[in-house]
Amino acid sequence: MEDHSHYMRRAIALADRSMRNHEGGPFGAVIVKDHTIIGEGWNRVIATNDPTAHGEISAIRDACRKIDSFELSGCSIYTTGEPCPMCLGAIYWARISRIYFGFRINDAADIGFDDTNIFDQFSLAPEQRKIPSSEILRDEAMILASNYQNISGRIAY
Amino acid sequence: MEDHSHYMRRAIALADRSMRNHEGGPFGAVIVKDHTIIGEGWNRVIATNDPTAHGEISAIRDACRKIDSFELSGCSIYTTGEPCPMCLGAIYWARISRIYFGFRINDAADIGFDDTNIFDQFSLAPEQRKIPSSEILRDEAMILASNYQNISGRIAY
């Protein structure tokens, strides 16, 4: 039987240490495969000036480095906070199988993290979103995409 | 006047080079501030075994390193493909002001990248998503979040 509390407490300990070191917010994560922690991460947005250095992204990168694979199927992630859209996207790309979280998206909003605002953007049509987006040079980009399909020995991911 | 085609062609060139080097898919991105490219990135999922190493994420990290800030407000991103949910989330966190993309989400689906499947997940309630998620130890995680608010000198991000 998995000791869920043990893994979550490790994620909390990582978050607690990093926030006290002013590395970032109260966000830590561990990735578990076959009852073993194979990756750990914590928020380092402030420490590294990297807005993508969330706990989950950092843990995924750490786990993938450790097992030399861009895929984490069969793994669980334990994260102190419910994943933001960026991290949820990363979890899907990494093919993680199970998510355990501590506090909720709304709890994070209460301490100043605007995940809810970002989630709301995703449910809007692109033309209604806060950050405007436009298509340009689609023809040239489509040639690129088409050439990709003709590259021999390409690896699907 | 911004030369949008110039920046997009640079993104396409970065993608073209990296896909031919088997670093990843046909995805490149540049970040522009005040008519200058301040960050460049391309997909390196295969080359680095990092499922988060998409073109946009890589370009954001590069730009933030260059300007020593976790914020890119006032910047535009030019990306060969319409951003996936992970990258769109990163663009929001980085406070980028404008998105220009080449081919569409659906075009990417046609060459084997399942962004649409991931986007569909976001519009579902958490309990209906493909990757199950559960709340555990919320009380302990809430203590962490509450302690975060009491840290003196913390930097909002």
Interface residues (C-beta under 8 A of the other chain):
Chain A: H4 S5 M8 R9 I12 A15 D16 M19 R20 H22 G24 G25 P26 V45 I46 N49 D50 P51 T52 I57 I60 R61 C64 R65 D68 S69 F70 E71 L72 Y78 T80 G81 E82 P83 C84 P85 M86 C87 L88 G89 A90 I91 Y92 W93 A94 R95 I96 S97 R98 I99 Y100 F101 G102 F103 R104 D107 A108 D110 I111 G112 I118 F119 Q121 F122 S123 P126 K130 I131 P132 S133 S134 E135 I136 L137 R138 E140 A141 M142 L144 A145 S146 N147 Y148 Q149 I151 G153 R154 I155 A156 Y157
Chain B: H4 S5 M8 R9 I12 A15 D16 M19 R20 H22 G24 G25 P26 V45 I46 N49 D50 P51 T52 I57 I60 R61 C64 R65 D68 S69 F70 E71 L72 Y78 T80 G81 E82 P83 C84 P85 M86 C87 L88 G89 A90 I91 Y92 W93 A94 R95 I96 S97 R98 I99 Y100 F101 G102 F103 R104 D107 A108 D110 I111 G112 I118 F119 Q121 F122 S123 P126 K130 I131 P132 S133 S134 E135 I136 L137 R138 E140 A141 M142 L144 A145 S146 N147 Y148 Q149 I151 G153 R154 I155 A156 Y157
